[in-house]
Amino acid sequence: MAAVDDDDLLDDEHLESLLEFPLEVQDAIDQVLPSDDPLDKADFNPIDYINTLFPTEQSLANIDDVVGKIRHKIRRLDDDIRTVVRGQTNVGEDGKLALEEAQKAIQELFAKIIDIKDKAEKSEEMVKEITRDIKQLDHAKKNLTGSITTLNHLHMLVGGVDSLTSLTRRRQYGEVANLLQGVLNVLDHFQKYMGIPQIKQLADRVKQIQSELGTQIQADFEEAFQGAGAKYGPGNQRQLKEACFVVSVLDSKVKKDLLNWFVKLQLSEYLVLFGENQDVAWLDKIDRRYTWIKRTLVDFEEKFGHLFPPDWEVSERICAEFCEITRRELGNIMARRRAEIDVKLLLFAIQRTTNFEALIAKRFTGVTLQEVKAKPMVSPTSPPSNPFQESSNPFEGASDGETTPSDESKADPKPQILSPFSGIISRCFEAHLSIYIESQDRNLAELINRFLEDLRQHGTPRMESEESSNVLPSCADLFVFYKKCMVQCSQLSTGQPMLDLTRTFQKYLREYAHRVLLTNLPKMASQNTGISSASGLIQSILKEGEITKFTEEEQCRICSILCSAEYCMETSQQLEEKLREKVDKELALQIDLNPEQDTFHNVISSCIQLLVQDLEIACEPALLAMSKMSWSTIEAVGDQSGYVTAVTSHLKQNLPIIRDNLASSRKYFTQFCLKFANTFIPKFINHLFKCKNISTVAAEQLLLDTHSLKTVLLDLPSLGSQIIRKAPASFTKIVVKGMTKAEMILKVVMSLHEPPQGFVDNYIRLLSDSDINEFQRVLEMKGLRRGDQSNLLEIYRARIPVSMALGGHTEMSVTSTPEPESSRIKKLEKLIKKRL
């Protein structure tokens, strides 16, 4: 047995290849037969396996035992393989027998299925034979029912046609109305039988009866209202009322023709009474037209209103036709007599017409009008935060007892629907609204002249308290007039006339800005009043100690004009929004009041510039006194100098007046403070440069004065006020930056000019954004000799690139630079010198 095993091992060693399975097969084997034995691994390595069994040389001593175990395992595997192979020899025969038995079972099942199918087919044929007779009976019943129904309908149709013929002849319209509707309903069932001659004949007969009824009823109405006894009124009113029910059943053309005839009959007298050649046809007697139609409608309702069904809306039809005729006739007569129309007559006619339109809009719904004119109108109500809706706004609320859409929308926030009768007559006046626009142009011209006359006589009103408005009364008067014109014109037309009115508004807004506001600004020496010339005011000092300055009244006038311009600018924007709401949507973008708003903004800028220059002129003598002082003789530092006291006094005297008069325009008072700081501080520094031969003590005195001025300027917005408000950050930043530069200039003047290099370094460190001109002026302030100045200038020119490299183009703080920054400057200077 051992010999056989050795031979098996030799055969295994001579195998030329190993058995390898695909990866999918190997994974399936691992899942079905999991094993931890290294011999079962697909990547089995004999060398690694042997090294595992004999890791050291000492372990080779057990090699015989290991070989014995492996041979025992091989023999056990051989026994398992033989058992499996022998077992598979009988499996094939067992499977074949099982397959044959399954095939036999399938054949038996198929035979049973065929037998069941045959029985089912026989059962189905039997059921069909049973139900065949039932289906025939059902069809027979359905056909018999249809025949009976059709015969009944035919009987009703024949009887109805005969009855209609008889009733029509006897004019029994009450019975005809009910019977005719039934006959028409029955006739609808015979539409598919119209190919049958007898049915077609009956249908034609029904149409003929309908035509005869229409003609006969029309003749009855004409006889009743235009016959021999018409002047006493129709005696057969009941018959005519029943005839209207018949007409409702007939074709709609019959009803239309009858109503057109009747409406024209009712308005025939109107065409005669108010013909173009009649005196009452002119606009001054337009009330008589509307009085006539009111009386006619009342008479119609009392006498004949009950004849017609309510859904016919005969009264509304009469009124609508009256409106169409009136619009056409008024248009013709106004075109022929246009020269006789003046604005009072035109407005009178428009007012009466719109009142009548409003009356009939409440009375009638407008359902009879051919053209649907109703369109949604968005309520103009705005949120309370909109300044246009504030009580101070002239466009808010009603005027002259009128109710505006805003008032109605407060009660009903839903979108309103304009009645079709709105503008049905008044449209004829639109072609003549140029007369109205020209009249408003003349009225506005007179209004501007009246404003000017009032200003000349009474001057600018003084503001009584900080809470009261400093706006000229003429501003509110102007925009109240605008509002009245806008509302009035929008009731007349929302088309081109509104654009023409807007252009008129723009014209007189500019007129008001130039003639009323700018012209009344106080004049300064060498000043030409105008929007563009205000910034070019030339300051003049008549003589030392005497200056040209505005009086308190003139300052109040400037502030009042500024507040008025602000009011006009804001209200113009609101006026533009209202005009765009009133005008047709396709024309809304053509309304633009931005140029006029810019005009008022320029007026505001001119006022601010005047106030700033007036305050500058007041401070000019004090600055001149500073520059003319003999600073070389100053021996000790004392209190603030007299020029500082003078400047402070002027500021305390003028600022409260300006602030109180601009209480309603805080933002423009802030702009005034900003502009004053932007102009006064450079002027102060310029006068500071004019001070010569400044000693160290004098520089200290100037530094004290500069600090005092800085304190006053920082408190400028609240100067002299009991209420202390924090100054705006932008204003504080300008004052701190400008006055700090003045302080740095004085600190440079205080420093020693020896050694020169240290002096220049100190100057660059304190005034990093300076230039060579300012440096030279600082040297002149110190009173240095020409030679010393030239030496320092040469050193400064050599250092200019360094200073520019360190941030000459950027905004830097003018406070002293810390020591680490100074060391970095020196390092950069050395680096540049080495490279040069």
C-alpha positions in Angstrom: 0.0 0.0 0.0 2.9 2.3 0.8 4.4 1.5 -2.7 1.1 2.5 -4.3 1.1 5.8 -2.4 4.7 6.5 -3.5 3.8 6.0 -7.1 0.8 8.4 -6.7 3.1 11.0 -5.4 5.5 10.5 -8.3 2.7 11.0 -10.7 1.6 14.2 -9.1 5.1 15.5 -9.3 5.1 14.9 -13.0 1.9 16.8 -13.7 2.6 19.3 -16.4 -0.1 21.7 -15.3 -2.3 22.4 -12.4 -6.1 22.5 -12.4 -7.3 26.1 -12.3 -10.9 27.3 -12.1 -12.3 30.7 -13.3 -12.7 33.3 -10.6 -16.6 33.0 -10.6 -16.4 29.2 -10.1 -13.8 29.5 -7.4 -16.0 32.1 -5.5 -19.0 29.7 -5.8 -16.9 26.8 -4.5 -15.8 28.9 -1.5 -19.4 29.9 -0.7 -20.7 26.3 -0.9 -17.7 24.6 0.7 -16.0 27.1 3.0 -12.6 25.9 4.3 -9.7 27.3 6.3 -7.2 24.6 5.1 -4.3 26.2 3.2 -4.4 23.3 0.7 -7.9 24.4 -0.4 -6.8 27.9 -1.3 -6.7 28.9 -5.0 -3.4 30.6 -4.6 -1.8 27.7 -2.7 2.0 27.9 -2.6 3.8 24.7 -1.7 7.0 26.5 -0.6 5.2 28.8 1.7 3.2 25.8 3.1 6.5 23.8 3.7 8.1 26.8 5.4 5.0 27.0 7.7 5.4 23.4 8.7 9.2 23.7 9.2 10.0 27.2 10.2 13.4 26.3 11.8 16.1 23.6 11.3 15.2 22.0 14.6 11.7 21.4 13.3 13.1 19.1 10.6 13.4 16.5 13.3 9.7 15.8 13.0 9.7 15.4 9.2 8.7 11.7 9.4 5.7 12.5 11.5 4.6 15.3 9.1 5.0 13.1 6.0 3.0 10.3 7.7 0.2 12.8 8.4 0.2 14.0 4.8 0.1 10.4 3.4 -2.8 9.6 5.8 -4.7 12.6 4.6 -4.1 11.6 0.9 -5.4 8.2 1.5 -8.6 9.6 3.2 -9.1 11.9 0.2 -8.7 9.0 -2.2 -11.4 7.0 -0.3 -13.8 9.9 -0.5 -13.2 10.3 -4.2 -13.8 6.6 -4.9 -17.1 6.7 -2.9 -18.3 9.7 -4.8 -17.4 8.2 -8.2 -19.1 4.9 -7.4 -22.2 6.7 -6.1 -22.5 8.7 -9.4 -22.7 5.5 -11.5 -26.3 4.8 -10.1 -27.4 8.4 -10.2 -27.8 8.5 -14.0 -30.1 5.5 -14.0 -32.3 6.9 -11.2 -32.6 10.2 -13.0 -33.6 8.6 -16.3 -36.4 6.6 -14.5 -37.6 9.8 -12.8 -37.7 11.7 -16.2 -39.7 9.0 -17.8 -42.2 9.0 -15.0 -42.5 12.8 -15.3 -43.2 12.6 -19.0 -45.9 10.1 -18.4 -47.6 12.4 -15.8 -47.4 15.3 -18.3 -49.1 13.3 -21.0 -51.9 12.2 -18.6 -52.4 15.9 -17.5 -52.6 17.1 -21.2 -55.2 14.6 -22.0 -57.3 15.7 -19.0 -57.0 19.4 -20.1 -58.2 18.6 -23.6 -61.1 16.8 -22.2 -62.0 19.8 -20.0 -61.7 22.2 -22.9 -64.1 20.1 -25.0 -66.7 20.0 -22.3 -66.3 23.9 -21.9 -67.0 24.5 -25.6 -70.0 22.3 -25.5 -71.3 24.2 -22.4 -70.7 27.6 -24.2 -72.7 26.5 -27.3 -75.5 25.4 -25.0 -75.6 28.8 -23.2 -75.6 30.6 -26.6 -78.6 28.6 -27.8 -80.4 29.4 -24.5 -79.7 33.2 -24.6 -80.2 33.7 -28.4 -83.9 34.1 -28.0 -83.5 36.4 -25.0 -81.4 38.8 -27.1 -83.8 38.8 -29.9 -86.6 39.7 -27.4 -84.4 42.6 -26.0 -83.8 44.1 -29.4 -87.4 43.8 -30.3 -88.4 45.6 -27.1 -85.9 48.4 -27.7 -87.0 48.9 -31.3 -90.7 48.9 -30.2 -90.0 51.5 -27.4 -88.2 53.7 -29.9 -91.0 53.4 -32.4 -93.6 54.3 -29.8 -91.6 57.3 -28.6 -91.0 58.5 -32.1 -94.7 58.1 -33.0 -95.6 60.0 -29.9 -93.2 62.8 -30.8 -94.5 62.8 -34.3 -98.1 63.0 -33.0 -97.0 65.9 -30.8 -95.2 67.6 -33.6 -98.1 67.3 -36.1 -100.6 68.4 -33.4 -98.3 71.2 -32.3 -97.9 72.5 -35.8 -101.6 72.6 -36.4 -102.2 74.2 -33.0 -99.5 76.8 -33.7 -101.1 77.7 -37.0 -104.5 78.2 -35.4 -103.1 80.1 -32.3 -101.0 82.3 -34.5 -104.0 83.3 -36.6 -106.0 84.1 -33.4 -102.9 86.0 -31.9 -103.1 83.9 -28.7 -99.4 84.6 -27.9 -99.5 83.4 -24.3 -100.3 79.8 -25.5 -98.1 80.2 -28.5 -95.0 80.9 -26.3 -95.4 77.7 -24.3 -96.4 75.5 -27.3 -93.6 76.8 -29.6 -90.9 76.0 -27.1 -92.2 72.4 -26.8 -92.5 72.0 -30.6 -88.9 73.2 -31.0 -87.8 70.7 -28.4 -89.6 67.9 -30.1 -88.3 68.9 -33.4 -84.7 68.4 -32.1 -85.5 64.7 -31.8 -86.2 64.5 -35.6 -82.9 66.0 -36.8 -81.7 62.5 -37.8 -84.9 61.9 -39.8 -84.7 65.0 -41.9 -84.1 62.8 -45.0 -87.8 61.7 -44.7 -89.9 64.1 -46.9 -92.8 64.3 -44.4 -90.5 65.2 -41.5 -88.7 67.7 -43.6 -92.1 69.2 -44.6 -93.1 69.6 -40.9 -89.7 71.2 -40.0 -90.1 73.7 -42.8 -93.6 74.4 -41.6 -92.3 75.2 -38.1 -89.8 77.6 -39.6 -92.5 79.3 -41.6 -94.6 79.7 -38.5 -91.7 81.3 -36.7 -91.1 83.7 -39.5 -94.9 84.6 -39.6 -94.9 85.1 -35.8 -91.9 87.5 -36.1 -93.5 89.5 -38.8 -96.9 89.5 -37.2 -95.6 90.6 -33.8 -93.5 93.3 -35.4 -96.6 94.6 -37.1 -98.6 94.4 -33.9 -96.1 96.6 -32.1 -96.0 99.1 -35.0 -99.7 99.3 -35.0 -99.9 99.7 -31.3 -97.3 102.4 -31.1 -97.6 104.1 -34.5 -101.1 103.3 -35.6 -104.3 105.4 -35.5 -104.8 105.0 -31.8 -101.2 105.2 -30.7 -101.6 108.6 -29.1 -103.8 107.0 -26.5 -101.3 104.3 -25.9 -101.6 100.6 -26.9 -104.9 99.1 -25.9 -103.7 95.5 -26.3 -100.9 95.6 -23.7 -101.5 92.1 -22.4 -101.3 90.7 -25.9 -98.0 92.6 -26.5 -96.5 91.4 -23.2 -97.3 87.8 -24.2 -95.9 88.5 -27.7 -92.5 89.4 -26.0 -92.4 85.9 -24.5 -92.9 84.5 -28.0 -90.1 86.7 -29.3 -87.8 85.3 -26.6 -88.3 81.9 -28.1 -87.8 83.0 -31.7 -84.6 83.7 -33.4 -82.4 86.3 -31.7 -82.5 88.5 -34.8 -86.3 89.0 -34.3 -85.7 90.3 -30.8 -82.8 92.5 -32.0 -84.9 94.1 -34.8 -87.8 94.7 -32.5 -85.7 96.3 -29.8 -83.8 98.5 -32.3 -87.1 99.7 -33.8 -88.6 100.4 -30.4 -85.5 102.2 -29.1 -85.3 104.4 -32.2 -89.0 105.2 -31.8 -88.5 106.3 -28.2 -85.6 108.6 -29.3 -87.1 110.0 -32.4 -88.4 113.0 -30.5 -84.9 113.6 -29.1 -83.3 113.8 -32.5 -85.8 116.5 -33.5 -85.7 118.6 -30.3 -81.9 118.6 -30.1 -80.9 118.8 -33.8 -77.7 120.6 -34.6 -79.6 123.7 -35.8 -81.5 124.0 -32.5 -80.5 126.4 -29.7 -80.8 123.8 -27.0 -78.3 121.6 -28.8 -75.3 123.8 -27.7 -73.1 123.1 -24.7 -74.6 125.7 -22.5 -77.9 123.9 -22.5 -76.5 120.4 -22.2 -78.5 119.8 -19.0 -81.7 119.8 -21.0 -80.5 116.7 -22.9 -80.0 114.7 -19.7 -83.2 116.0 -18.2 -85.1 114.9 -21.3 -83.7 111.3 -21.1 -84.4 111.1 -17.4 -88.0 112.1 -18.0 -88.3 109.8 -21.0 -87.0 106.8 -19.0 -89.4 107.5 -16.1 -92.3 107.7 -18.5 -91.3 104.5 -20.2 -91.0 102.6 -17.0 -94.4 103.7 -15.9 -96.2 103.1 -19.1 -94.4 100.3 -21.0 -91.8 98.9 -18.6 -94.1 96.0 -17.7 -94.5 94.9 -21.4 -91.0 93.7 -21.8 -89.2 90.9 -19.9 -86.8 92.2 -17.3 -83.8 90.4 -18.9 -84.3 92.5 -22.1 -83.1 95.6 -20.2 -85.0 97.9 -22.5 -84.4 101.0 -20.3 -80.7 100.4 -20.5 -80.8 99.9 -24.2 -82.7 103.2 -24.6 -80.1 105.0 -22.4 -77.2 103.4 -24.2 -78.5 104.4 -27.6 -79.1 107.9 -26.2 -75.5 108.1 -25.1 -74.2 107.0 -28.5 -76.4 109.6 -30.3 -75.4 112.3 -27.9 -71.7 111.7 -28.2 -72.0 111.7 -32.0 -74.1 114.9 -32.1 -72.0 116.7 -29.6 -68.8 115.8 -31.5 -70.3 117.2 -34.7 -71.6 120.4 -33.3 -68.3 121.1 -31.3 -66.3 120.6 -34.5 -68.5 123.0 -36.4 -68.5 125.7 -33.6 -65.1 125.2 -32.1 -64.3 128.9 -32.0 -67.2 129.4 -29.6 -65.9 127.0 -27.0 -64.2 128.5 -23.9 -62.8 126.6 -21.0 -65.7 127.5 -18.6 -68.2 126.2 -21.1 -66.2 123.1 -21.8 -65.8 122.3 -18.1 -69.4 123.0 -17.5 -70.4 120.5 -20.2 -67.9 117.9 -19.0 -69.0 118.2 -15.4 -72.7 117.8 -16.3 -71.8 114.9 -18.6 -69.7 113.0 -16.1 -72.4 113.5 -13.4 -74.9 112.0 -15.8 -72.5 109.1 -16.6 -72.0 108.4 -12.9 -75.8 108.4 -12.4 -76.6 105.9 -15.2 -73.5 103.8 -14.1 -75.3 103.3 -10.7 -78.6 102.6 -12.3 -77.6 100.2 -15.1 -75.1 97.3 -15.3 -74.1 97.9 -19.0 -74.7 94.3 -20.0 -76.5 95.4 -23.2 -73.5 97.3 -24.6 -71.9 95.7 -27.6 -68.4 96.5 -26.6 -67.2 95.4 -23.2 -65.5 98.4 -21.7 -65.2 97.2 -18.2 -61.6 96.9 -17.1 -60.1 96.4 -13.6 -58.8 99.5 -12.0 -56.1 98.9 -9.4 -56.9 100.9 -6.3 -54.3 103.7 -5.9 -54.2 103.2 -2.1 -50.6 103.0 -1.0 -49.1 101.8 2.3 -49.1 104.4 5.1 -45.3 104.5 4.9 -45.5 106.2 1.5 -44.9 109.9 2.0 -47.3 110.6 -0.8 -50.2 109.5 1.5 -49.1 111.7 4.4 -51.4 114.5 5.5 -48.8 117.1 4.5 -49.0 115.9 0.9 -51.4 117.9 -1.3 -52.3 114.8 -3.3 -53.8 112.9 -0.4 -57.6 112.9 0.2 -60.3 114.7 -1.7 -60.6 118.3 -2.6 -63.7 120.5 -3.3 -66.0 117.9 -1.9 -64.9 115.3 -4.5 -64.5 111.6 -3.6 -61.3 110.2 -4.9 -60.6 106.6 -5.7 -58.3 106.5 -2.7 -61.2 107.2 -0.4 -63.3 104.5 -1.9 -60.5 102.0 -1.8 -60.0 102.5 1.9 -63.5 101.2 2.4 -63.2 98.5 -0.1 -59.7 97.2 -0.7 -60.8 95.0 -3.6 -60.0 96.2 -7.2 -62.8 98.3 -8.6 -64.5 97.8 -12.0 -65.1 100.8 -14.1 -68.7 100.9 -15.5 -69.1 100.6 -19.3 -70.9 103.9 -19.1 -67.8 105.7 -17.8 -66.8 108.0 -20.6 -69.4 106.8 -23.0 -70.4 110.5 -23.8 -67.5 112.5 -22.4 -65.1 110.9 -24.8 -66.3 113.4 -27.4 -64.7 116.2 -25.3 -61.2 114.7 -25.5 -60.4 116.2 -28.9 -61.1 119.7 -27.4 -59.2 119.3 -24.1 -56.4 121.4 -25.6 -58.6 124.4 -24.6 -58.5 123.1 -21.0 -54.7 122.6 -21.1 -54.1 126.1 -22.5 -56.4 127.5 -19.8 -54.4 125.8 -17.1 -51.2 127.1 -18.7 -52.5 130.6 -18.3 -53.7 129.9 -14.8 -50.3 128.6 -13.8 -48.6 131.6 -15.3 -50.9 133.9 -13.2 -50.2 131.8 -10.2 -46.4 132.1 -10.5 -46.8 135.9 -10.9 -49.0 136.0 -7.8 -46.3 134.1 -5.9 -43.7 136.6 -7.0 -45.9 139.5 -6.0 -46.6 138.0 -2.6 -42.8 137.5 -2.0 -42.1 141.1 -3.0 -44.8 142.4 -0.6 -44.5 140.1 2.4 -41.1 138.6 2.0 -40.1 135.1 3.3 -42.2 134.0 6.3 -40.2 133.5 9.5 -40.3 130.1 11.1 -42.1 130.3 14.4 -40.7 127.1 16.0 -38.5 124.2 15.2 -41.5 122.0 14.8 -43.1 124.2 12.2 -42.3 123.9 8.5 -40.0 126.4 6.8 -41.5 125.8 3.4 -42.9 128.7 1.4 -46.7 128.6 1.3 -46.6 128.9 -2.4 -45.2 125.4 -2.7 -48.3 123.8 -1.2 -50.5 126.1 -3.3 -48.7 125.1 -6.5 -49.0 121.3 -5.9 -52.6 121.6 -4.6 -53.4 123.3 -7.9 -51.6 120.5 -9.7 -53.5 117.9 -7.9 -56.8 119.5 -8.7 -55.9 119.8 -12.4 -54.6 116.1 -12.5 -57.8 114.8 -10.9 -60.0 116.9 -13.2 -58.1 115.9 -16.3 -58.0 112.2 -15.4 -61.8 112.3 -15.2 -61.9 113.7 -18.7 -59.2 111.6 -20.4 -56.4 109.2 -19.5 -54.7 109.5 -22.9 -52.8 112.2 -24.7 -54.3 115.1 -22.8 -52.8 113.8 -19.6 -49.3 113.9 -21.3 -50.0 117.5 -22.4 -51.0 118.4 -18.9 -47.8 116.8 -17.6 -45.7 118.9 -19.9 -47.4 122.0 -18.6 -46.7 120.9 -15.1 -43.0 120.4 -16.0 -42.8 123.9 -17.6 -44.1 125.6 -14.5 -42.1 123.5 -12.1 -39.0 124.9 -13.9 -40.5 128.3 -13.8 -41.1 128.1 -10.1 -37.5 126.9 -9.5 -36.0 129.7 -11.5 -38.3 132.7 -11.0 -39.6 132.1 -7.5 -36.8 130.2 -5.7 -33.5 131.2 -7.4 -34.5 134.7 -8.2 -35.2 135.4 -4.5 -31.9 134.1 -3.2 -29.9 137.0 -1.7 -27.1 138.4 -3.8 -23.5 138.5 -2.8 -20.8 140.7 -4.2 -20.0 139.8 -7.9 -22.7 137.1 -7.8 -24.9 136.2 -10.7 -28.0 134.4 -9.6 -28.3 131.0 -11.3 -27.9 127.4 -10.7 -24.5 127.1 -12.2 -23.2 130.5 -11.0 -23.9 130.0 -7.3 -20.8 127.9 -6.9 -18.6 130.6 -8.4 -19.3 133.3 -5.9 -16.4 135.7 -5.6 -15.6 136.7 -2.1 -14.7 140.3 -1.6 -13.5 142.1 1.4 -14.3 145.8 1.1 -11.7 146.8 3.6 -10.0 145.4 6.6 -12.5 144.8 9.4 -15.5 145.2 7.1 -17.0 142.3 5.2 -20.0 141.5 3.0 -22.2 139.2 5.0 -25.9 138.1 4.9 -28.3 139.4 7.5 -30.2 137.1 9.7 -33.3 137.7 7.5 -31.3 136.8 4.4 -30.0 133.6 6.0 -33.6 132.6 6.9 -34.7 133.3 3.4 -32.0 131.0 2.0 -33.0 128.2 4.4 -36.6 128.7 3.5 -35.9 128.4 -0.2 -33.8 125.3 0.5 -36.6 123.6 2.4 -39.1 124.7 -0.3 -36.8 123.2 -3.0 -36.6 120.0 -1.0 -40.4 119.9 -0.6 -40.8 120.5 -4.4 -38.3 117.8 -5.3 -39.9 115.1 -3.1 -43.5 116.1 -4.1 -42.5 116.1 -7.8 -41.5 112.5 -7.4 -44.9 111.7 -5.8 -46.7 113.7 -8.5 -44.9 111.6 -11.2 -46.1 108.4 -9.5 -49.7 109.7 -9.4 -49.6 110.8 -13.0 -48.4 107.4 -14.1 -51.3 105.8 -12.2 -53.8 108.1 -13.8 -52.6 107.8 -17.4 -53.0 104.9 -19.8 -50.5 102.1 -19.1 -48.9 102.4 -22.6 -48.2 106.1 -22.0 -47.0 105.8 -18.4 -43.3 105.5 -19.4 -43.5 108.8 -21.2 -44.0 110.7 -17.9 -40.6 111.6 -16.4 -40.1 114.5 -13.9 -36.5 113.6 -13.2 -35.2 116.8 -15.0 -37.4 119.0 -12.8 -36.3 117.1 -9.7 -32.7 117.7 -10.7 -33.5 121.4 -11.1 -34.7 121.6 -7.5 -31.7 119.6 -6.3 -29.5 122.2 -8.0 -31.4 124.9 -6.1 -30.7 123.1 -2.9 -27.0 122.9 -3.8 -26.9 126.6 -4.5 -28.5 127.4 -1.2 -26.0 125.3 0.7 -23.1 126.9 -1.2 -24.4 130.4 -0.4 -24.6 129.5 3.3 -21.2 128.0 3.3 -19.6 131.0 1.6 -21.4 133.4 3.8 -20.0 131.7 6.9 -16.5 131.5 5.3 -16.5 135.3 4.6 -17.5 135.9 8.2 -14.4 133.9 9.3 -12.1 135.4 6.7 -10.9 138.5 8.8 -10.0 136.3 11.7 -7.8 134.1 9.5 -6.2 137.1 7.9 -5.4 138.4 11.4 -3.8 135.1 12.2 -1.5 135.2 9.2 -0.5 138.8 9.8 0.5 138.4 13.5 4.1 138.7 14.4 4.7 135.2 15.6 8.5 135.7 16.2 7.7 138.0 19.1 5.6 135.4 21.0 7.4 134.7 24.2 5.0 132.5 26.2 2.0 130.3 25.5 -1.3 131.7 26.9 -5.0 131.2 26.3 -6.4 130.8 22.8 -5.7 133.7 20.5 -8.2 136.4 19.5 -8.7 135.1 16.0 -9.9 131.7 17.4 -12.4 133.6 19.7 -13.6 135.6 16.6 -14.1 132.4 14.5 -15.9 130.7 17.4 -18.1 133.7 17.9 -19.1 133.8 14.2 -19.9 130.1 14.3 -22.0 130.4 17.5 -23.8 133.4 16.1 -24.7 131.8 12.7 -25.0 128.1 13.2 -28.1 128.2 15.5 -29.9 130.3 13.0 -29.2 128.0 10.1 -29.8 124.8 12.2 -33.2 126.1 13.5 -34.3 127.1 10.0 -33.3 123.7 8.6 -34.9 121.7 11.4 -37.2 120.0 8.9 -34.2 119.2 6.6 -31.6 117.6 8.8 -29.8 115.9 6.0 -29.2 119.1 4.2 -28.0 120.8 7.4 -25.5 117.9 7.7 -24.4 118.5 4.1 -23.9 122.2 4.9 -21.7 121.2 7.9 -19.7 118.8 5.6 -19.2 121.4 2.9 -18.2 124.1 5.4 -15.6 121.7 7.0 -14.3 120.8 3.6 -13.7 124.4 2.6 -12.8 126.0 5.9 -10.1 123.5 7.0 -8.0 123.8 3.7 -8.4 127.6 4.0 -7.2 127.5 7.6 -4.2 125.4 6.6 -3.5 127.8 3.7 -3.5 130.8 6.1 -1.3 128.8 8.6 1.3 128.5 5.8 1.3 132.3 5.6 2.6 132.6 9.2 6.3 133.3 9.0 9.2 133.1 11.4 7.4 130.9 13.8 9.3 130.2 17.0 8.9 127.1 19.1 6.7 129.0 21.6 4.7 130.5 18.8 4.2 127.0 17.3 3.0 125.8 20.6 0.5 128.7 20.8 -0.7 127.9 17.2 -1.0 124.2 18.2 -3.2 125.2 21.1 -5.3 127.4 18.8 -5.6 124.6 16.3 -6.8 122.2 18.9 -9.4 124.7 20.1 -10.7 125.2 16.6 -10.7 121.4 16.1 -12.9 121.1 19.2 -15.3 123.8 18.0 -15.5 122.2 14.5 -16.2 118.7 16.0 -19.1 120.2 17.9 -20.3 122.3 14.9 -23.7 120.4 14.2 -24.8 121.0 17.8 -23.1 124.3 18.4 -25.3 126.6 20.6 -28.0 124.0 20.9 -29.5 122.7 24.1 -30.0 119.3 22.6 -26.6 117.6 22.1 -26.6 115.3 19.1 -23.7 113.1 18.1 -22.1 114.4 14.9 -22.2 112.2 11.8 -19.3 109.9 11.4 -18.5 111.3 8.0 -18.3 114.8 9.4 -16.1 113.8 12.3 -13.7 111.9 10.0 -13.3 115.0 7.7 -12.6 117.4 10.7 -10.2 115.0 12.4 -8.3 114.3 9.3 -8.0 118.0 8.2 -7.2 119.5 11.6 -4.8 116.6 12.5 -2.8 117.6 9.4 -2.6 121.2 10.7 -1.4 119.9 14.0 1.3 117.8 12.3 2.4 120.8 10.3 2.9 122.7 13.6 4.7 119.8 15.2 7.1 119.8 12.3 7.6 123.5 12.7 8.3 122.9 16.4 11.0 120.3 15.7 14.7 121.2 15.2 16.1 121.3 11.7 19.4 119.8 12.8 20.4 117.3 11.8 18.7 117.8 8.4 18.3 114.1 7.7 16.4 113.6 10.9 14.2 116.7 10.2 13.2 115.4 6.8 12.6 111.9 8.2 10.3 113.4 10.9 8.5 115.4 8.3 7.8 112.4 6.1 6.7 110.4 9.1 4.2 113.0 10.3 3.0 114.2 6.8 3.3 111.1 4.6 0.8 112.5 2.0 2.5 115.8 1.6 4.6 117.1 -1.4 7.6 119.3 -2.0 5.6 122.5 -2.2 4.1 122.0 1.3 7.6 121.1 2.6 9.0 124.3 1.3 6.2 126.3 2.8 6.9 124.6 6.2 10.5 125.7 5.9 9.4 129.3 5.2 7.2 129.1 8.3 10.3 128.2 10.4 12.1 131.3 8.9 15.2 129.3 7.8 17.9 130.8 5.6 17.9 130.2 1.9 20.9 127.9 2.1 19.4 125.7 4.8 16.2 125.5 2.8 18.1 124.4 -0.3 19.9 121.7 1.6 16.7 120.4 3.2 14.9 120.5 -0.1 17.6 118.4 -1.8 17.4 115.8 1.0 13.6 115.8 0.7 13.8 115.3 -3.1 16.1 112.3 -2.6 13.6 110.8 -0.1 10.4 111.4 -2.3 10.6 108.0 -4.0 10.9 106.4 -0.6 7.9 108.2 0.8 5.9 107.3 -2.3 6.9 103.7 -2.0 5.7 103.7 1.6 2.2 104.7 0.6 2.2 108.2 -1.0 -0.8 107.2 -3.1 -2.8 105.7 -0.3 -4.8 107.3 2.4 -2.7 107.2 5.5 -3.3 108.3 9.0 -1.5 111.6 9.9 -0.8 110.5 13.4 2.8 109.8 14.3 4.3 106.6 13.0 5.4 104.1 15.6 9.0 103.1 15.9 8.8 99.7 14.2 7.4 101.5 11.1 10.3 104.0 11.2 12.8 101.1 11.3 11.1 99.5 8.3 11.4 102.8 6.4 15.1 103.0 7.1 15.6 99.4 5.9 13.7 100.1 2.7 15.8 103.3 2.2 19.1 101.4 2.6 17.9 98.7 0.2 17.1 101.3 -2.5 20.4 103.0 -2.0 22.3 99.7 -2.5 20.4 99.0 -5.7 21.1 102.5 -7.0 
